[in-house]
Amino acid sequence: MEITYYGHSCFGVVVNGKHLLFDPFITPNELAKDIDLAKIKADYILISHGHEDHIADAVSIAKRTGAKVICAFEIHSWLNNQGVTNTHPMNIGGKWKFDFGNVKCVSASHSSSLPDGTYGGNAMGFIIESSEGNFYFAGDTALTYDMKLIGDYRKIDFAFLPVGDNFTMGPDNAIIAAEFIKCRKIIGMHYDTFDLIKIDKTRAIQKFEHAGNELILFDVGETKTV
């Protein structure tokens, strides 16, 4: 699959010809200052939780592209009030078939409130299942034992895991998460954007290698095929 990194936890993934955009936080991110928001493609926008560093550009991109937004019910209601009506509300444990494949919502251990202080419902992760492969987008989360259920019942080809620590799990816990979900190919996210989540990237990659895993860290704006 073709994957483009827009900074922080925002990735574009092309699945069966459809452009999926996860957790759009670009314009407030100094590290993403060279990203042209108007050129970002999106058929679907998936939002893991309501914090500004995951939803800041969701309204503007959704209105420009007409993308369907997949999110918690509370975020769906908030977006409707912002004039974004092409939404698909979901909640933890639910699965829905879209034209690119299935989306399964799973637990994420994290808080969730929207930029105006509105309650954002439960934070979630997403499992995407398609004819091109399966992947797990964890969102912001701590290491949880629930992740073992993913590894027991799903085949995961690659996974997006937070590695920045402080607000989420760091590299050490992400390595355990990789074992739980039985996935060796990990794409790191939610790191370096702020001082509190800066990491030693070389050391993190070495730790994953020592555990028999691969940690892939994109440059902002970079596109790779995974």
Secondary structure, DSSP 8 states (H G I E B T S, - for coil): -EEEE-STT-EEEEETTEEEEES---TT-GGGTT--GGG---SEEE-S---HHHHTTHHHHHHHH--EEEEEHHHHHHHHHTT---EEEE-TT-EEEETTEEEEEEE--S--B-TTS-B----EEEEEEETTEEEEE--S----TTHHHHHHH---SEEEEE---SSS--HHHHHHHHHHTT--EEEEES-SSSGGG---HHHHHHHHHHTT-EEE---TT-EEE-
